[in-house]
Amino acid sequence: MKNILIYGGFNWFGYELTNILIKGNMVTNIIIVDTMKRYLHKNNIKEKFDNYAHLYDENLFLYVTNIKDKDKLLEI
């Protein structure tokens, strides 16, 4: 099982990276940690990520938290 953690990943770059990893079948689980303070509305990031909604909680995990929150990261 290969897992990858992308912090600050709910943005254009995070989506493109996620897209490449999923299409290339490169990892088993993608874990995205983001505060959601600055995700890009203009690039329809949420709608793009919704293309992978069928993978949510199965292979694609999104956590809304600050990467500096050590206790939350240990929980994740």
Secondary structure as GFF3:
##gff-version 3
##sequence-region A 1 76
A	DSSP	beta_strand	3	7	.	.	.	ID=ss1
A	DSSP	alpha_helix	12	23	.	.	.	ID=ss2
A	DSSP	beta_strand	29	34	.	.	.	ID=ss3
A	DSSP	alpha_helix	45	49	.	.	.	ID=ss4
A	DSSP	three_ten_helix	50	55	.	.	.	ID=ss5
A	DSSP	beta_strand	60	64	.	.	.	ID=ss6
A	DSSP	alpha_helix	70	75	.	.	.	ID=ss7
###
